[in-house]
Amino acid sequence: MAGVTAPILPYGPLIGEGRALDWGPPPPRVALSEAALRLDAMRVSTVILPVDRWADGGRELWQRAEELGFHAAYTYDHLSWRSFRDGPWFGAVPTLTAAAAATSRLRLGTLVTSPNFRHPVTLAKELISLDDISGGRITLGIGAGGSGFDATALLRGAEEAWTPRERADRFGEFTELLDRLLTHDVVSHEGEHYSAREVRNIPGCVQRPRLPFAVAATGPRGMRLAARFGQAWVTTGDPKLFETGTPADSLAAIGRQVERLGKACADAGRADEPDKVLLTGFTPDGTRPLSSVDAFVDFAGEHARLGIDEIVLHWPIADSVFEADPGVFEKIATEGAERVAAL
C-alpha cells in the first residue's frame, strides 16, 4: 500500500497545572500507511532489550525497527533483568539517546522506568534532554517496579526490599513529582520519599506540556495514577496467570483490567481514556504471537476486541526466553501490521 504523509497521532490531554496544556507545534511528519491513519487502527511496536554493543549490531536493530515500520521501539529500564543478569546489559537513557540519533521517525521509550533506582529530579533532566535530542519522539513508560535486582541493588546493610505497599506509595509520589518537574520551570517538593529544592527544568520538553506517560498498572492505586497522569496504560496481562492460566483466562483478565481502567477514568472525571498497550511475551500463550503471521493477527484481533490499541513485541534474541524466528518477526512487522491495522 502506498505511503502517505500525516502527523503522528496525538496523545490525550493532561490533567494538571503548569505550562499551557497544549501540545505546541505539531511533531515531525511521518509516512504512514493509509490503514494506519485510521484513528481506531491498532498499532504494532517492538521492545529491544539493551543487550547488544552499539558497534556490534545494536545501532542496526533500532534502524531496522524504523525501516520495518513499527509505530515505536521501546527498551527495558533496569539495572539487569532475570535470565540476562549475568550477561551484557546497557543503560536505557544512553541507549535511547543513541537510538534517537540513529533514527528520524520512530517513536522511542521505556517499558518501564520505576522508582526502584530512579529519582524524579535527575530523571526529569535526562528526559528533557532526551526529548530534545529526539525531536519530541519519547514516551516514558513508568511502573511501581518489582522485587527483583533493581529493588535490592542500592540497599544498605540490613535494609530490606520495599514491600508492595511501600513500592506503591513511592510510585504515587514519584509519578506526581515527575509530572510537576516536567511541566513547571521551577519545582520545590518535600515528601515522604522524595525532595526537590528549587529545581530548574528549563526549557522543558519538546512535547507540550510534557512527554507522554505510559503507566503500567493492574491494581486500583496504579489504575488511578494511569487515569490521572497517563496518556497510555500498559499491561502484560495478569501475573497470577502467567504460569498456570490459559489463554482464555488471560483474555478475560485483560478485559477486566480494561474495565477497571475505564471506571478509574470515570471516577477521576476524565472524559477520554489512555491508549491501551499490551506488552506481549508474558501471557500463557506468550510465544503464540510470534509463531506465524496468521497467529499474530488472530492474537491481535482478540485483544483489539478488548480495547487494546497497541501491541508490543519483543525483538527476537537467540537462545533466550525471547527467541523467535527473525524472518517471521519481520513479516509480522510488515504484513501482519497491515492486516492488524485493517481489523
N, C-alpha and C positions, 0 to 999 in steps of 0.2 A: 504494500500500500504506500502510496506516495506520502512523503512527509510534508507537513505544513508548519508554518511558524505561528507560535502562540505563547503567551506568558505562562510561567509556572502557575499552577492552580494555587490560589491563596489559602492560607490557614484562617481559622476563625478568629473572632475578636478576642482581645484580652480583657480580663476583669481586674481593675486596679487603678492606681493613680501614678502620676509622674509625667513622663514625656507624653506628648499628644498621642491619643490612642488611634493612630492610623499607621498604615504600613509604608508611608512615604512613597518615593518614586518606585515604579514597578521594577521587579527584578529583571536580570538579563533574559532576553527572549530565547527560547529553545525550540528545536524542531521536535514536534510530537506527531504521532500518527493521528489520523482522523478519529480512530476509535478512542484513543487516549484523551481526546478533547471532551468527551462526554463527562459531565460532572459526576455521574454515578459510576464511571468506569473504575474497576478495581485496578490498583497499581501493583506492580511487581518490583521488589527491591532485593538487594543482597546484603549480607554481612560478611566482611572479610576479616578474619582473625589476624591480629598483628604478630604473625609468627615468621614472616619472611624478611630477610635483609633487603633493604631498599634497592641495593645494587645487584642483588641476586634474584630478581623477579618480583619483588614487592611493588615496585612502580608500575610494572606492566599489568598487574592484576587490577589496579584501580583504573588504568586507562582502558583495559579490556571491558570492565564493567560499564564504562561510559559508551564504548563502541557498541556493546550489546543492547543498549537502550534501557537499562534499568532506570527506574524512577530515582532511586537513591542507593548509595552504598554506605553502610554503617560499619563500625568496628566495636569490639568489646572494650570497656574501660575498666580493666582490672590490673592488679599487680602481677597476678598469674591466675590460671584457671584450671581447676580439676586435673584432667589427664595431661594437660600441657604444662604442668607446674615445673617440671624439671627440664624443659626444653626452651628454645628461644621464645621470647615474649617482649614486645616493644610497647612503649607508651602510646596512649590513644591520641593525645593532643599533638605531639610531634608527627605522628603518622598521618593524622587528618590534615595537618598543615602541609606536609609534603604532597598528599593526595590532592589538595586544593590547587597546588602549583602545577600538578601534572594533568589536571582536567580543567574543563571550562563550563560544562553544563550540568554535570551530575550533582544532585544534592548529596550532602555528606553529613554524618552524625555519629553519635554514640548510642549503643544499646547494651547496657545503660551505664550511666555515671551514678555513683552513690556517695553518701556521706561517710562510708567506711574509711576512706582515706583522703577525701577531698574536703577542702574548706571553701565556703562560698566566696570569700573575698578574693583569694588567689585564683579560684576557678573563673570568677566573673571576668577578671582581667585577661585570662587566657582566651575565654570565649569571645570577648570583644575583639581581640586581636585576630582570632581565627575567622570570625565572621567578616572582618575587614579583608583579610588576605583572600578569602574565598569569593568575595564579591556578593556576600549575602546568601550563601548556599548551605548554611549549617542548621541542623536540627539537633537539639540536645535531648537525648533520652535519659530520664532520671528515674531512679527507684530507691527503695529503702536499703537495698543490699542484703546479702545473706550472711551466714555464719562461717563462711569459708576463709581462705587465706587473707583476703582483704581486711576482714574484720579483726584479725589477730596480729597482723604484721607490725602494727605500731603500739602494741600493748607493752606496758612497763611492769617488770617484776611479777607480782602475783595477780595483776589485773586480769579479770575475766572478760570474755567477749560479751558484747551487749546482748541483752535478751531481745526477743521480737518486739516487745512493747517499747523498750528503750530505742531500738532502731527506728520504730515508727515515730516516736517522739522527735528524734533527731531529724528524720526525713521531713517532718512537717515544718520545723524551724528552718532547716536547710533550704527547702523549696521557697518558702515565703521570703527569706532574706535574699536568696539568689534573684528572685523576681524583682525585688527592690533595687538591688545592685545594678541590674541590667536596664532598669527603667528610670533611674534617678542619677543625676550628676554627682551628688554628694550623699552619702549614707552613714548614719551612726546607728548602732544597734547594740543592746546589751541583753542577751537572752540566757536561757538555761544552758545552752550548749555552744553558742557562738557569740562572738562580739566583733564589732566593727567601729572604729573611731574615725569619723570624718574621712571616710574612704572616697576618693575621687574615681569616677568611672566615665571619663571623658575620652572620646566623643560618643560613647555608646555604640550599640550595634548598627550595622548597615540596615538590617531588617528592623522596622519600627513597629511598636515601641521597643521590641527586643526580638531576638531569635526565638523560634517556636520551641516549646517544651513538649516532649512526648513522655507522658507519665506512666510508668509501669505500675500496675495496681491490680489486686484481686480482692482485698479486704475493704471494709467500709471506710476506714480512715484514708486509705490510698485513693479510693474512688472519689471521696470528697475533694482531695487535692487535685485529682485529674479534672473534676468538674470546675474547680475554681481557677486553676492555672494552666491546664493542658490545652494545647492546640491539637494534640493527638493523645491517644491512650494505647498502651502496649500490653499485650498478654502473650504468655507462652502456653496457655491452657491452664488446667487445674493441676497443681503439683501433686495432689493426692492420687491422681490417676496416671501419672507418668509411668509407673512400674506395673500396676495391676489393672488399670482400666481398659476399656475397649474404645475403639474409635467412636462408636455411638455415644458412649458415656461422655467422651471428651467433647463432642459436638454439643450435647445437651448442657454441659457445664459452661462452655464458652457462651452459649445462648443466654444462660442465666447471668453470666458476668455482664454481657451487653445490656441486659435489662436493668441490672443494678446500676450500671453507669448512667443509663437514661434517667433513672429515679434520682440519682445524686445530682444530675444536672438540673432536673426539675426542682428539687429541693433548694438548690442554690440560686434559683431564679434565672437560669441560663436558658435562652431560647433555642440555641443550637446545641449540638453535641460535638465532642472532639472526633477527629478522624480515628478510626479503629484499626489498629495494627496488630497482626499476628506474626510473631517470630516463631518460625517452624523449627522442627528438629527435636521437640521435647514431648509432644503428644504421643499416645500409644501407637499411632501409625506414623511415627517420626520419619521413617525412611521412604514412605509411600510417595510423597510429592515429587521426589527426585528419581523415581524408578522409571518413569516414561512421561512423555508429553501428555498423553491421554490421562494418566493417573494424576498428574498435576492439575490439569483442567478440571477433573472431577473433584479433587480436593478443594481447589479454589472456589468452585461453584457452590459446594456445600457450605463453605464459610461465608461466601458473599451473601447467601440467603439469610445468614445470621446478622448481617450488617457489617461484616469486616470490609474495610476499604483498601487495605494494603497487606500483601503477603510478603514476608521477608525470608529468603532462602539463604542458607549457609553456603558460602563458596566452598567447593569440594577441597578437602585436604586428605591426601593419600594416607593410608594406614592410621586413621583416626576415627573418632566417633562421627565425624562429618565426611567420611569417604563417600564418594559418588562418582558416577561416570561423567567425566568432563564434557564429552560430546552430547550426552543427553541434557546436561545442565545448560549448555549453550543453546540447544534447540528450545528448551523451556523458556529461556530468556527472550527468544525471538518469536518463534511460532506460538509457544504457549501463552506468552504475554498478550499477543494479538488476539488470541481466542478468548482469553480471560477478559480483556477489555470490552469484548463484544457481548459478554454474558448479560 
